């Protein structure tokens, strides 16, 4: 049970690191990382950190994919709500 909890914590760290990197590049360059870049970053993190090597490479790539999909979904919701607000906030 302890090993599973440790792996879950590592998975959370990978996710949060990918999130931080994506935000950093968005603020610096005006665009976030692509899915391929996120997957490569996840693999690089795993390669450079012995703790992350406890996670299979496929697992860290799946974490990157899930982050990418979550970001994409949240972006769609954000833009849809902005469009809705702009239509309803006009003066009549």
Buried (B, 14 or more C-beta within 10 A) or exposed (E): EEEEEEBEEBBEBBBEBBBEBBEEBEEEEEEBBEBEBBBBBBBEBBEEBEEBBBBEBEBBBBBBBBBBEEBEEEEEEEEEEEEEEEEEEEEE
